[in-house]
Amino acid sequence: MNLYELTIKEASGKLETGEITSLELTKSIFDRIRKVDSDVRAYITLCEEDAYEMAKASDDRRAKGNALSELDGIPVGIKDAFLTKGIKTTNASKILEDFIPPYDSTVVKKLKDAGCVIIGKLNTDEFTMGSSTENSAFLKTRNPWDLERVPGGSSGGSAAAVAADECIFALGTDTGGSIRQPASFCSTVGMKVSYGLISRYGVMSYASSFDTIGPLTKTVEDAAIVLNCIAGNDAKDSTTIQQEILDYTKFDRRDLTGKKIGIPAEFFGEGLNSEVAEIIETAKATLKGLGAELIPVSLPLTKYAIATYYILVKSEASSNLSRYDGIRYGHSILKEADKKAKNLDEVYLKSREEGFGPEVKRSIMMGAHTLSSGYFDAYYKKAAKVRTKIRDEYKKVFEEVDVLIAPVSPFPAFKVGEKVDDPLSMYLADIDTAPINVAGVPAMSLPAGFTSEGLPVGLQIIGPMFGEGKIFEVASAFEKATDFHKKRPNFSSKD
């Protein structure tokens, strides 16, 4: 086995025994990147020199018996929405093309404190707005399983890098499915946590009341290891919980006897691809064979979830993006000698016109409209009320079952360019994931099978608020009973 193919658990074990060094592991990752990233295009920025220094420091600690954690010496890729001190952070936008943050986001700091080796910054849809990673201002990431298809979005660079073995694990953000959908498209494990479990401090906001942070990994066990490191209260983020964080690796199971799994009818209706439906049916049978009881349930307000989601997130996005004004930081026409502005309004307008891409501009306009006088009550206020009702509906259904299962996406990865000129069709790619963000509850995508064309399909496991442990129980048992997570993309001569 090549070193870059190792999981966190495997690599950590080999580092602990001295069988390999972090320097060797890190070098294997960069060698892999040089071989395949010209096709995959997962990274916006690479940090090779700094990464080798981090790896050497990790090896020195281990030689003295002072390893910081199970993650010490493990290479990680970071979505380019996370602030990284001294490392360019663009959020895939021209307006931040040369921005170098003066501090780390809380999650990045936690990974550094655990001894992780930062490989580089991964591509995303601009300001994380998209479902295909085609909205980046710099490059279009490709799906390692089929380079003519998208990896999903907005954490498409993160999912593609893990699937192509260009890092051992990666970080992503999930506002409406941006971890789970690319995880499904690329056959990785992707975890969307309960809102408030992980600090958002130092992570560029799309929609502040929806954004969550999570890992993309090769196995369920690896996701638990990462979550143990990055979850918890942060004084710099008042939305984080103050309760004790569980050890998620303790929720490992081989059978599901006594577990009640809900099957929400609304996720299995019209529009579900026949092969995706067949794969999810097989997954149901696997779970039943492991001892779980499958119970039909209903979430009738799901039909309002997408409309509710997009009204609220675009409103919040419009507000959040107002900080990019061409004055304080980021791209500004004032920095260009050949460009003039008559007044302050023109500075704002021209700086944003040049710096923002089409989807970001669309979000600003949609959000400004729903927040404007005369429309606030009709759109934003009404959507906020529906959101509360959807949350109550999920809370009630979890009184009957431990978890829910559903498709992650109604279809597998689509072709590059297929939906990019049809925003409504692109928005509907989130139809099976966005309702979970509206409810604020956790969910995981894990590999569940492949279509006849060899395209990955993920199973979505949804838990109650702060019920990540219940998700890990079901996911670990399912993973042990299947081998889909062991399959890797074939790069033929490049492997």
VENQUINOR-V568107 format. One record per residue. N is the residue number from 1. RES is the residue in one small letter. OMEGA is omega as a letter, one per 20 degrees, with the letter a starting at -180 (* if undefined). Layout:
# VENQUINOR-V568107
n=[N:N]
res=[RES:RES]
omega=[OMEGA:OMEGA]
This chain:
# VENQUINOR-V568107
n=[1:2:3:4:5:6:7:8:9:10:11:12:13:14:15:16:17:18:19:20:21:22:23:24:25:26:27:28:29:30:31:32:33:34:35:36:37:38:39:40:41:42:43:44:45:46:47:48:49:50:51:52:53:54:55:56:57:58:59:60:61:62:63:64:65:66:67:68:69:70:71:72:73:74:75:76:77:78:79:80:81:82:83:84:85:86:87:88:89:90:91:92:93:94:95:96:97:98:99:100:101:102:103:104:105:106:107:108:109:110:111:112:113:114:115:116:117:118:119:120:121:122:123:124:125:126:127:128:129:130:131:132:133:134:135:136:137:138:139:140:141:142:143:144:145:146:147:148:149:150:151:152:153:154:155:156:157:158:159:160:161:162:163:164:165:166:167:168:169:170:171:172:173:174:175:176:177:178:179:180:181:182:183:184:185:186:187:188:189:190:191:192:193:194:195:196:197:198:199:200:201:202:203:204:205:206:207:208:209:210:211:212:213:214:215:216:217:218:219:220:221:222:223:224:225:226:227:228:229:230:231:232:233:234:235:236:237:238:239:240:241:242:243:244:245:246:247:248:249:250:251:252:253:254:255:256:257:258:259:260:261:262:263:264:265:266:267:268:269:270:271:272:273:274:275:276:277:278:279:280:281:282:283:284:285:286:287:288:289:290:291:292:293:294:295:296:297:298:299:300:301:302:303:304:305:306:307:308:309:310:311:312:313:314:315:316:317:318:319:320:321:322:323:324:325:326:327:328:329:330:331:332:333:334:335:336:337:338:339:340:341:342:343:344:345:346:347:348:349:350:351:352:353:354:355:356:357:358:359:360:361:362:363:364:365:366:367:368:369:370:371:372:373:374:375:376:377:378:379:380:381:382:383:384:385:386:387:388:389:390:391:392:393:394:395:396:397:398:399:400:401:402:403:404:405:406:407:408:409:410:411:412:413:414:415:416:417:418:419:420:421:422:423:424:425:426:427:428:429:430:431:432:433:434:435:436:437:438:439:440:441:442:443:444:445:446:447:448:449:450:451:452:453:454:455:456:457:458:459:460:461:462:463:464:465:466:467:468:469:470:471:472:473:474:475:476:477:478:479:480:481:482:483:484:485:486:487:488:489:490:491:492:493:494:495]
res=[m:n:l:y:e:l:t:i:k:e:a:s:g:k:l:e:t:g:e:i:t:s:l:e:l:t:k:s:i:f:d:r:i:r:k:v:d:s:d:v:r:a:y:i:t:l:c:e:e:d:a:y:e:m:a:k:a:s:d:d:r:r:a:k:g:n:a:l:s:e:l:d:g:i:p:v:g:i:k:d:a:f:l:t:k:g:i:k:t:t:n:a:s:k:i:l:e:d:f:i:p:p:y:d:s:t:v:v:k:k:l:k:d:a:g:c:v:i:i:g:k:l:n:t:d:e:f:t:m:g:s:s:t:e:n:s:a:f:l:k:t:r:n:p:w:d:l:e:r:v:p:g:g:s:s:g:g:s:a:a:a:v:a:a:d:e:c:i:f:a:l:g:t:d:t:g:g:s:i:r:q:p:a:s:f:c:s:t:v:g:m:k:v:s:y:g:l:i:s:r:y:g:v:m:s:y:a:s:s:f:d:t:i:g:p:l:t:k:t:v:e:d:a:a:i:v:l:n:c:i:a:g:n:d:a:k:d:s:t:t:i:q:q:e:i:l:d:y:t:k:f:d:r:r:d:l:t:g:k:k:i:g:i:p:a:e:f:f:g:e:g:l:n:s:e:v:a:e:i:i:e:t:a:k:a:t:l:k:g:l:g:a:e:l:i:p:v:s:l:p:l:t:k:y:a:i:a:t:y:y:i:l:v:k:s:e:a:s:s:n:l:s:r:y:d:g:i:r:y:g:h:s:i:l:k:e:a:d:k:k:a:k:n:l:d:e:v:y:l:k:s:r:e:e:g:f:g:p:e:v:k:r:s:i:m:m:g:a:h:t:l:s:s:g:y:f:d:a:y:y:k:k:a:a:k:v:r:t:k:i:r:d:e:y:k:k:v:f:e:e:v:d:v:l:i:a:p:v:s:p:f:p:a:f:k:v:g:e:k:v:d:d:p:l:s:m:y:l:a:d:i:d:t:a:p:i:n:v:a:g:v:p:a:m:s:l:p:a:g:f:t:s:e:g:l:p:v:g:l:q:i:i:g:p:m:f:g:e:g:k:i:f:e:v:a:s:a:f:e:k:a:t:d:f:h:k:k:r:p:n:f:s:s:k:d]
omega=[r:a:a:r:a:r:r:a:r:a:a:r:a:r:a:a:a:r:r:r:r:r:r:r:a:r:r:r:r:r:r:r:r:a:a:a:r:r:a:r:a:a:r:a:r:a:a:a:r:a:r:r:r:a:r:r:r:r:r:r:a:r:r:a:a:r:a:a:r:a:a:r:a:a:a:r:a:r:a:r:a:r:r:a:r:a:a:a:a:a:r:a:r:a:r:a:a:a:r:a:r:a:r:r:a:a:r:r:r:r:r:r:r:r:a:r:a:a:a:a:a:a:a:r:a:a:r:a:r:a:a:a:r:a:r:r:a:a:r:r:a:r:a:a:r:a:r:a:a:r:a:a:j:r:a:r:a:a:a:r:r:a:a:r:r:r:r:r:a:r:r:r:a:r:r:a:a:r:a:a:r:r:r:a:a:r:r:r:r:a:r:a:r:r:r:a:a:a:r:a:r:r:a:a:r:r:a:a:r:a:r:a:r:a:r:a:r:a:r:r:r:r:r:r:a:a:r:a:a:a:r:a:r:a:a:r:a:r:a:a:r:r:a:r:a:r:a:r:a:a:r:a:r:r:a:r:r:a:r:a:a:r:a:a:a:r:a:a:a:r:r:r:a:r:r:r:a:r:r:r:r:r:r:a:r:a:r:r:r:r:a:r:a:a:r:r:r:r:a:a:r:a:r:a:a:r:r:a:a:r:a:a:r:r:r:r:r:r:a:a:a:a:r:a:a:a:a:r:a:a:r:r:r:r:a:a:a:a:a:r:a:a:a:r:a:r:r:a:a:r:a:r:r:a:a:r:a:a:r:r:r:r:r:a:r:a:r:r:a:r:a:r:a:a:a:a:a:a:a:a:r:r:r:r:r:r:r:r:r:r:r:r:r:r:a:a:r:r:a:a:r:r:r:r:a:r:r:a:r:a:r:a:a:a:r:r:a:a:a:r:a:a:a:r:r:r:a:r:a:a:a:a:a:r:a:r:r:r:r:a:a:r:r:r:r:a:a:r:a:r:r:r:r:a:a:r:a:r:r:r:a:a:r:a:a:r:r:a:r:r:a:r:a:a:a:r:r:a:r:a:a:r:a:a:a:a:a:r:a:r:r:a:a:a:*]
